[in-house]
Amino acid sequence: MSKRAEIARRLQEQSCQWFKGRVCHPEPDAIQAMIERLRCVLLPNYFWPSQGHSLEAYMDLLHRGMAGQIHRAVFQKCLDQDGTSETRAFAEDKADQVLAALPQVQEMLYEDVVETYNSDPAATGYDEVILTYPGLFALLVYRVANVMHRLEIPLLPRMMTEYAHSVTGIDIHPGATLGRGIMIDHGTGIVIGETAVVGNHVKLYQGVTIGALYFPRDEEGFMVRKTKRHPTVEDGVVIYANATVLGGETVIGHHSVIGSNAWITESVPPYSKVLYQTESVVKVGASPAR
Ligand SMILES: CC(=O)SCCNC(=O)CCNC(=O)[C@H](O)C(C)(C)COP(=O)(O)OP(=O)(O)OC[C@H]1O[C@@H](n2cnc3c(N)ncnc32)[C@H](O)[C@@H]1OP(=O)(O)O
């Protein structure tokens, strides 16, 4: 066996030892195509189906592609070759449920567009928001992925929002709860964690983190999952550039303004204005790792 063949064999062996055997996962290229189709059907005045398809035909293609990816995510099998009639029906039903939610998703996107236009003096109209704002694309993908997450479809929603993250620099976990009329301006570097709750008419600027303060482990040393680790941001809050808001018990009271670069790990009451602390406190000494 040649040296290169030996390396390839070793890599495959190690991978099989550490991870599951070869399975049908959702496919990145198909997810990207699905997101493009979603954008066409949700914003049909702005994005057109390729190859002269009608919107109705595109909905059929979208349904078929989505069912295929859901089938892979849930059963780790390919719809065409390995699907039984039950698993196919399950995946197609889930895809039907996602498509049925699209009119509500579209309403929410409309409110995001309006909020963004009304909040940014640089925006010349809805067209500019829809065609150029990365925040709107990230919200479009998040809002559909969140529907899938609530339908308990594994993996696929996370792969969708990670695609949007790779394109926009905006990382919104599909499990996060975002209200209506969200404005994301510029957006690069925004991170919104899995259990964050963000109210209506919240504005977020580049570099904002709505994240966990630390990551607790159980007595056996395993990560504690699914607890509320990320903050709640109430209605009408503005969080300016590079502010960091952390902790599952932290609540930013409604209509508060969080200044750029602020570091917040405790709740603030409604209508607060929190500015960056210039007198930084540096603690030196042993502290328990967490
Ligand atoms: C392309 C784009 O424009 S994207 C948007 C980028 N811009 C931002 O994200 C920043 C937005 N602005 C902020 O974050 C501000 O902190 C605000 C709007 C929340 C508050 O600002 P102000 O209304 O000026 O607050 P206020 O009048 O109470 O300021 C008090 C003092 O703190 C200073 N200050 C205010 N905010 C900050 C801050 N985030 N960091 C450091 N110092 C600050 C002010 O300069 C002022 O100093 P002074 O007394 O020496 O003059």
The ligand as an SDF file (V2000), in Angstrom:
LIG
                    3D

 51 53  0  0  0  0  0  0  0  0999 V2000
  -22.6480   53.0440   10.7010 C   0  0  0  0  0  0  0  0  0  0  0  0
  -23.1500   53.2520   12.1200 C   0  0  0  0  0  0  0  0  0  0  0  0
  -23.3050   54.3370   12.5550 O   0  0  0  0  0  0  0  0  0  0  0  0
  -23.5170   51.9020   13.0540 S   0  0  0  0  0  0  0  0  0  0  0  0
  -23.8770   52.5260   14.6740 C   0  0  0  0  0  0  0  0  0  0  0  0
  -22.6100   52.7340   15.4600 C   0  0  0  0  0  0  0  0  0  0  0  0
  -22.8000   53.4910   16.6770 N   0  0  0  0  0  0  0  0  0  0  0  0
  -23.0190   52.9080   17.8680 C   0  0  0  0  0  0  0  0  0  0  0  0
  -23.2290   51.7150   17.9750 O   0  0  0  0  0  0  0  0  0  0  0  0
  -22.9140   53.7900   19.0790 C   0  0  0  0  0  0  0  0  0  0  0  0
  -24.2150   54.4010   19.5110 C   0  0  0  0  0  0  0  0  0  0  0  0
  -24.0680   55.2200   20.6930 N   0  0  0  0  0  0  0  0  0  0  0  0
  -23.9410   54.7530   21.9830 C   0  0  0  0  0  0  0  0  0  0  0  0
  -23.7980   53.5900   22.2000 O   0  0  0  0  0  0  0  0  0  0  0  0
  -24.0410   55.7430   23.0980 C   0  0  0  0  0  0  0  0  0  0  0  0
  -23.3990   55.1630   24.2170 O   0  0  0  0  0  0  0  0  0  0  0  0
  -25.4880   56.0760   23.5140 C   0  0  0  0  0  0  0  0  0  0  0  0
  -26.2720   56.6530   22.3160 C   0  0  0  0  0  0  0  0  0  0  0  0
  -26.1830   54.8490   24.0240 C   0  0  0  0  0  0  0  0  0  0  0  0
  -25.4670   57.0900   24.6280 C   0  0  0  0  0  0  0  0  0  0  0  0
  -24.7020   58.1920   24.2500 O   0  0  0  0  0  0  0  0  0  0  0  0
  -24.9700   59.6390   24.9010 P   0  0  0  0  0  0  0  0  0  0  0  0
  -26.3910   60.0270   24.7070 O   0  0  0  0  0  0  0  0  0  0  0  0
  -23.9040   60.5410   24.4090 O   0  0  0  0  0  0  0  0  0  0  0  0
  -24.8300   59.4200   26.4380 O   0  0  0  0  0  0  0  0  0  0  0  0
  -24.6000   60.5190   27.4970 P   0  0  0  0  0  0  0  0  0  0  0  0
  -24.9280   61.8790   26.9870 O   0  0  0  0  0  0  0  0  0  0  0  0
  -25.2950   60.1130   28.7310 O   0  0  0  0  0  0  0  0  0  0  0  0
  -23.0190   60.4120   27.6680 O   0  0  0  0  0  0  0  0  0  0  0  0
  -22.3670   60.6690   28.8650 C   0  0  0  0  0  0  0  0  0  0  0  0
  -20.8780   60.5610   28.6300 C   0  0  0  0  0  0  0  0  0  0  0  0
  -20.5160   59.1960   28.3750 O   0  0  0  0  0  0  0  0  0  0  0  0
  -19.8480   59.0800   27.1150 C   0  0  0  0  0  0  0  0  0  0  0  0
  -20.3380   57.8850   26.4800 N   0  0  0  0  0  0  0  0  0  0  0  0
  -21.5810   57.6350   26.0720 C   0  0  0  0  0  0  0  0  0  0  0  0
  -21.6660   56.4260   25.5630 N   0  0  0  0  0  0  0  0  0  0  0  0
  -20.4440   55.8880   25.6270 C   0  0  0  0  0  0  0  0  0  0  0  0
  -19.9270   54.6390   25.2350 C   0  0  0  0  0  0  0  0  0  0  0  0
  -20.7090   53.7080   24.6860 N   0  0  0  0  0  0  0  0  0  0  0  0
  -18.6390   54.4070   25.4390 N   0  0  0  0  0  0  0  0  0  0  0  0
  -17.8450   55.3510   25.9980 C   0  0  0  0  0  0  0  0  0  0  0  0
  -18.2920   56.5540   26.3920 N   0  0  0  0  0  0  0  0  0  0  0  0
  -19.5880   56.8110   26.2050 C   0  0  0  0  0  0  0  0  0  0  0  0
  -20.2720   60.3370   26.3560 C   0  0  0  0  0  0  0  0  0  0  0  0
  -19.3170   60.6720   25.3770 O   0  0  0  0  0  0  0  0  0  0  0  0
  -20.3610   61.3640   27.4610 C   0  0  0  0  0  0  0  0  0  0  0  0
  -19.0510   61.7520   27.7850 O   0  0  0  0  0  0  0  0  0  0  0  0
  -18.7630   63.2570   28.2670 P   0  0  0  0  0  0  0  0  0  0  0  0
  -19.6220   63.4570   29.4890 O   0  0  0  0  0  0  0  0  0  0  0  0
  -17.3040   63.2490   28.5360 O   0  0  0  0  0  0  0  0  0  0  0  0
  -19.1770   64.1250   27.1370 O   0  0  0  0  0  0  0  0  0  0  0  0
  1  2  1  0
  2  3  2  0
  2  4  1  0
  4  5  1  0
  5  6  1  0
  6  7  1  0
  7  8  1  0
  8  9  2  0
  8 10  1  0
 10 11  1  0
 11 12  1  0
 12 13  1  0
 13 14  2  0
 13 15  1  0
 15 16  1  0
 15 17  1  0
 17 18  1  0
 17 19  1  0
 17 20  1  0
 20 21  1  0
 21 22  1  0
 22 23  2  0
 22 24  1  0
 22 25  1  0
 25 26  1  0
 26 27  2  0
 26 28  1  0
 26 29  1  0
 29 30  1  0
 30 31  1  0
 31 32  1  0
 31 46  1  0
 32 33  1  0
 33 34  1  0
 33 44  1  0
 34 35  1  0
 34 43  1  0
 35 36  2  0
 36 37  1  0
 37 38  1  0
 37 43  2  0
 38 39  1  0
 38 40  2  0
 40 41  1  0
 41 42  2  0
 42 43  1  0
 44 45  1  0
 44 46  1  0
 46 47  1  0
 47 48  1  0
 48 49  2  0
 48 50  1  0
 48 51  1  0
M  END
$$$$
